[in-house]
Amino acid sequence: TLISNDAPKDPRFDPSVDQTTGYKTRSLLAAPFFHEGKVVGVIELLNKPKGFTPADRRDIEWLSGHVGFILLNMTLEEEKRRLEAEAADSGRLADLGLLLSGVTHDLGHPLTLILGRTDWLLTQAPADSPLRPDLEKLLKSAKDAQAIVRNLLEVARRAEFQPEPVELGEAIAQTLALVDSTARMNGVRIANGVPPGLPRVWGATEPLRQVFMNLLVNAFHAMPQGGLLEVSAAAGDGWVRVRVKDSGAGIDPAHLPRVFERFFTTRGKKGTGLGLSTSLGLVNLCGGAIEARSEGSGKGAEFTVVLKTWKPGDDPPPPRAGA
């Protein structure tokens, strides 16, 4: 970032544009923005009457970060359209293109907010501020989500998805830590029954964390007045099963077979119908499955994520149908 309050005397200033346009630059604030690790443009502010300040510099750096993320979203949308066009030509369903649609919709606005504002707030918070731990959690959440977006973009570009050994207990614990304050604010008590020492599973850490995040957030939505959220896990028969059970609104038996359909939602305009379908697609890529159960409206719901146990020397499981 460049800041100069006496541009004509600054050796870094190039006067050729002023000479061409007849404009007179007195002060200058400029920040680059990036796309895929490369500088692709610059935001410039000129001639502030009383000169630019360090606060102006922080603000323009925050803005340039937003511009970079907007470019990422544009890339995702272009890739989605390309995949859908290919599917129309060949008669194949562009599942990955629709996954990108879900990711772009569900993560675009939260990422813009979290990455930009949290980073700026951390620059304002003293080292001993009690807010710093929560701000750092928010920033980590945004970076995790950004990694998921990039991972799915690579998959959609026909890069081969390679499952790897994942510390499942750690991924669950990190996700629960991110929603702890949200649960307390919504009157939800989380009963963590995940045992220590879970075996590793075949998967990918960032996508699996997003799956658990989607299931936890859905449970919060199902319990607007608060309630109990149980998270547990068990290993056996070469698989690990992670159960997320809430005491909320439940699922109508007529709706249960459709909960993983794209764009199916019972939340009206508040829901997109993409969270569960995206989660199922991610787990399918890992060779796993998600099961849904509910005894009916008002009786809560239970979702179980099933993942293959990793063993040295084993080949990774193939993606399931629909991945």
C-alpha positions in Angstrom: 0.0 0.0 0.0 1.3 3.4 -1.0 0.5 6.6 0.9 1.9 10.0 -0.1 0.6 13.4 1.0 3.0 15.3 -1.3 2.9 13.3 -4.5 4.8 15.7 -6.9 7.8 15.5 -4.6 7.6 11.8 -4.0 10.1 9.8 -6.2 7.6 6.9 -6.3 5.0 9.0 -8.1 4.7 8.8 -11.9 3.5 12.2 -13.3 2.9 10.9 -16.8 -0.9 10.4 -16.2 -1.2 14.0 -14.9 0.7 15.3 -17.9 -1.7 13.4 -20.3 -5.0 14.2 -18.6 -4.2 17.7 -17.2 -5.2 16.5 -13.7 -3.1 17.6 -10.8 -2.4 15.0 -8.1 -1.5 16.4 -4.7 -1.9 13.4 -2.4 -2.3 9.7 -3.2 -3.4 6.5 -1.4 -3.2 3.3 -3.4 -3.6 -0.4 -2.5 -3.3 -3.4 -4.8 -5.8 -6.2 -4.9 -5.0 -9.8 -5.7 -6.6 -12.8 -7.5 -5.1 -16.3 -7.3 -1.9 -14.8 -5.7 -1.3 -12.2 -8.4 -1.7 -8.4 -8.4 -4.5 -7.7 -10.9 -5.4 -4.1 -10.1 -5.0 -1.1 -7.8 -7.5 1.0 -5.9 -6.5 4.7 -5.8 -7.8 7.6 -3.8 -6.6 11.1 -4.7 -6.4 14.6 -3.1 -7.9 14.3 0.3 -8.0 17.9 1.6 -6.2 17.3 4.8 -4.1 14.4 3.6 -4.4 10.6 4.1 -4.0 9.0 7.5 -3.0 5.5 8.8 -6.8 4.9 9.4 -7.4 5.6 5.7 -4.7 3.1 4.8 -6.4 0.4 7.0 -9.7 1.1 5.3 -8.4 0.9 1.7 -6.6 -2.4 2.5 -9.8 -3.8 3.9 -11.6 -2.7 0.7 -9.0 -4.2 -1.5 -9.5 -7.5 0.3 -13.2 -7.4 -0.6 -12.4 -6.7 -4.2 -10.1 -9.8 -4.3 -12.9 -11.9 -2.9 -15.4 -10.5 -5.4 -13.1 -11.6 -8.2 -13.0 -15.1 -6.6 -16.8 -15.2 -6.6 -16.8 -14.1 -10.3 -14.5 -17.0 -11.1 -16.7 -19.4 -9.4 -19.8 -18.1 -11.2 -18.0 -18.4 -14.6 -16.9 -21.9 -13.8 -20.4 -22.9 -12.8 -21.8 -21.5 -16.0 -19.1 -23.4 -18.0 -20.0 -26.7 -16.3 -23.7 -26.2 -16.8 -23.1 -25.5 -20.5 -21.0 -28.7 -20.8 -23.7 -30.7 -19.1 -26.4 -29.3 -21.4 -24.3 -30.3 -24.4 -23.5 -33.8 -23.2 -26.7 -34.6 -21.3 -24.9 -35.0 -18.0 -25.9 -33.4 -14.8 -23.3 -30.9 -13.6 -23.3 -31.8 -10.0 -20.0 -30.0 -9.3 -21.4 -26.9 -10.9 -24.4 -27.0 -8.6 -22.1 -27.5 -5.6 -20.3 -24.4 -6.6 -23.6 -22.6 -6.8 -24.3 -23.6 -3.2 -20.8 -22.6 -2.0 -21.0 -19.3 -3.7 -24.4 -18.5 -2.3 -23.8 -19.8 1.3 -20.2 -18.6 1.8 -19.9 -15.4 -0.3 -21.5 -12.9 2.0 -20.2 -14.4 5.3 -16.7 -14.6 3.9 -16.7 -11.0 2.7 -17.9 -9.9 6.2 -15.7 -12.1 8.3 -12.4 -11.8 6.3 -12.6 -8.1 6.0 -14.1 -6.8 9.2 -12.5 -9.3 11.5 -9.0 -8.6 10.1 -9.6 -4.9 10.6 -11.0 -5.4 14.1 -7.9 -7.4 15.1 -5.8 -4.4 14.1 -7.8 -2.3 16.5 -8.0 -4.7 19.5 -5.2 -4.4 22.1 -3.1 -7.5 22.7 -4.8 -8.1 26.0 -8.3 -7.5 24.8 -10.8 -10.2 25.8 -12.3 -10.0 22.3 -9.2 -11.2 20.6 -9.8 -15.0 21.0 -13.3 -14.7 19.5 -12.0 -12.5 16.7 -9.3 -15.0 15.9 -11.9 -17.8 15.8 -13.9 -15.8 13.3 -10.8 -15.2 11.2 -9.9 -18.9 11.2 -13.5 -19.8 10.2 -13.3 -17.5 7.2 -10.0 -18.9 6.1 -11.3 -22.5 6.5 -14.3 -21.6 4.3 -12.1 -19.9 1.7 -10.0 -23.1 1.6 -13.2 -25.1 0.9 -14.2 -22.8 -1.9 -10.8 -23.2 -3.5 -10.8 -26.9 -3.0 -14.2 -27.3 -4.7 -13.1 -25.0 -7.5 -10.2 -27.3 -8.2 -12.6 -30.3 -8.2 -14.9 -28.6 -10.6 -12.0 -28.0 -12.9 -11.6 -31.7 -13.2 -8.8 -32.0 -10.7 -9.0 -35.5 -9.2 -10.2 -35.5 -5.6 -7.8 -37.5 -3.4 -9.1 -38.4 0.0 -6.4 -38.4 2.7 -6.2 -39.4 6.4 -8.2 -37.0 8.6 -8.1 -36.6 12.3 -11.9 -36.7 12.7 -12.0 -35.9 16.4 -9.9 -32.8 15.9 -12.1 -31.6 13.0 -15.3 -32.0 15.1 -13.7 -30.3 18.1 -12.6 -27.3 16.0 -16.1 -26.9 14.5 -17.8 -27.1 17.9 -15.4 -24.4 19.2 -16.5 -22.1 16.4 -20.2 -22.4 17.3 -19.9 -22.4 21.0 -20.8 -18.7 21.5 -23.6 -18.9 19.0 -25.1 -21.9 20.8 -25.0 -20.0 24.2 -26.6 -16.9 22.6 -29.4 -19.1 21.2 -30.1 -21.1 24.4 -28.8 -24.3 22.9 -26.9 -26.7 25.2 -24.3 -28.8 23.3 -23.7 -32.3 24.7 -20.4 -33.4 23.3 -20.2 -37.1 23.4 -17.3 -37.6 20.9 -14.9 -40.0 22.5 -11.1 -39.4 22.5 -8.9 -41.5 20.2 -11.2 -41.8 17.2 -9.5 -43.5 14.3 -8.5 -41.5 11.3 -10.9 -41.6 8.4 -10.6 -41.1 4.7 -11.7 -37.6 3.7 -10.5 -34.0 3.6 -10.3 -31.8 6.6 -11.8 -28.5 5.3 -14.8 -30.0 3.5 -15.6 -32.2 6.5 -15.5 -29.2 8.8 -17.9 -27.5 6.5 -20.2 -30.5 6.6 -20.3 -30.5 10.4 -20.8 -26.7 10.4 -23.8 -27.1 8.1 -25.4 -29.7 10.3 -24.8 -27.7 13.5 -26.3 -24.5 12.0 -29.3 -26.4 10.7 -29.8 -27.7 14.2 -29.8 -24.2 15.6 -32.4 -23.1 13.0 -34.6 -26.0 14.1 -34.4 -24.8 17.8 -35.2 -21.1 17.7 -36.3 -21.2 21.3 -33.2 -23.2 22.4 -32.8 -26.9 23.2 -30.4 -29.8 23.3 -27.9 -30.6 20.6 -26.1 -34.0 21.0 -22.9 -34.7 19.1 -21.5 -38.2 19.3 -19.3 -40.6 17.4 -18.5 -44.3 17.3 -16.2 -46.6 15.3 -16.9 -50.1 14.1 -16.9 -52.4 11.1 -14.3 -50.3 9.3 -16.5 -47.1 9.5 -16.9 -44.1 11.8 -20.3 -42.7 12.4 -20.8 -39.1 13.7 -24.2 -38.4 14.9 -25.7 -34.9 15.2 -29.1 -34.9 17.0 -31.3 -32.0 18.0 -34.5 -31.6 20.1 -36.0 -29.2 17.6 -38.9 -29.0 15.1 -38.2 -32.4 13.5 -39.0 -33.4 9.9 -42.4 -34.2 8.5 -42.3 -37.9 7.2 -43.4 -36.6 3.8 -40.4 -34.3 3.7 -37.7 -36.8 5.0 -36.9 -38.5 1.6 -36.3 -35.0 0.0 -34.1 -33.3 2.6 -30.9 -33.9 0.5 -32.5 -32.6 -2.7 -31.0 -29.4 -4.1 -33.2 -26.3 -3.4 -35.6 -28.2 -1.2 -36.3 -26.3 2.0 -39.0 -26.0 4.6 -37.8 -22.6 5.8 -39.4 -20.5 3.0 -37.4 -17.5 2.0 -35.0 -18.0 4.9 -33.6 -21.2 3.5 -31.8 -21.9 0.2 -32.1 -25.7 0.1 -28.4 -26.0 -0.6 -26.8 -26.8 2.7 -27.6 -30.4 3.0 -27.2 -31.2 -0.7 -23.8 -29.6 -0.6 -22.9 -31.5 2.5 -23.9 -34.8 1.0 -21.9 -34.1 -2.1 -18.8 -33.4 0.0 -19.2 -36.6 2.0 -19.8 -38.6 -1.2 -16.5 -37.3 -2.6 -14.9 -38.8 0.5 -16.5 -42.2 -0.2 -19.0 -41.7 2.7 -22.6 -41.1 3.3 -25.1 -39.0 5.3 -28.2 -40.6 6.8 -31.2 -38.6 8.1 -33.8 -39.7 10.7 -36.8 -38.0 12.4 -39.8 -39.4 14.1 -41.9 -36.5 12.8 -42.7 -32.9 13.4 -41.8 -31.6 16.9 -39.7 -34.7 17.7 -36.2 -33.5 16.6 -33.9 -34.8 13.9 -30.8 -36.9 13.7 -28.1 -36.8 11.0 -25.4 -39.4 10.8 -22.2 -38.9 8.8 -20.6 -42.2 7.8 -16.9 -42.2 6.9 -14.5 -45.0 6.0 -11.8 -45.7 8.6 -8.2 -45.1 7.3 -5.7 -47.9 7.6 -2.0 -47.8 6.5 -1.7 -49.5 3.1 -5.4 -49.3 2.2 -6.6 -47.6 -1.0 -8.9 -44.6 -0.5 -12.6 -45.4 -1.1 -14.0 -44.3 -4.5 -16.5 -41.4 -4.5 -20.1 -42.5 -4.1 -22.8 -42.0 -6.8 -23.7 -38.3 -7.0 -20.2 -37.1 -6.1 
